[in-house]
């Protein structure tokens, strides 16, 4: 602990740089390099498992291409739904929006030649539809986020990568004794999370799993933090802080477990530990899509 106390006196930037270097030098306590650990998780996340649950009830839709269709809200979902309806052949589609712009939560602010996204600002590997739209319309291009500035408990913290920040938080809160120990805990918790996710839902097609059974819902009872603690994956709470809370989707001890499971899928969790970077931003902002 004396070494950690000495390190805590260094500047935040220097501390993170040390974590990043050491993380790539030490193994995960399981004879795995960071790249090998990422590849192992990616392989596990990608293994096909029969989907579990029952289909949700379908909402009655238009009966003919001549039907009038009204969409409330010109946010990303509303605009995309109108686009899909037009592509399918429906021609009488109207979007109602209370504000004087489109985009909803996706708002890009231009300042001194730079684009800053408010609300929805990042793209994970699960944003398949967005990547297809970017490829089709070529309006802007994704790029890896090199670092993120976070405010946590009145601290300003520059996270050079997701894995580095999570490792640093485990050590800072005395939940791990070293970088290697923290990395091993993250890896083991990730394995448990992915296996449990597939046990509950199987492989998920699209954005939403099949309707869970009452037994599965019972296993997801309580808050997201309680769920992580129950399945032995509590070290992942710092991943969820980055992917869930920092995006404005609630604190882990307040939001339902299912809400977090919808957001952090096995693919996103595995990709979050990619040494080459995991999260994309758009060059000209999300509003340009």
Buried (B, 14 or more C-beta within 10 A) or exposed (E): EEEEEEBEEEEBEEBBBBBBEBBEEBBBBBEBBBEEBBBBBBEBBEEEBEBBBEEEEEEEEBEEEEEEBEBEBBBBEBBBBBEEBEEEEBEEBEBEBEEEEBBBBBBBEEEEEEBEBBBBBBBBBBBEEBBEBBEEEEBBEBEEBEBBEBEBEEEEBBBBBBBBBBBBBBBBEEBBEBBBBBBBBBBBBBBBBBBBBBEBBBBBEEEEBBEBEEEBEEBBEEBBBBBBEBBEBBBBBBBBBBBBBBBEBBEBEEBBBBBBBBBBBBBBBBBBBBBEBBBBBBEEBBBBB
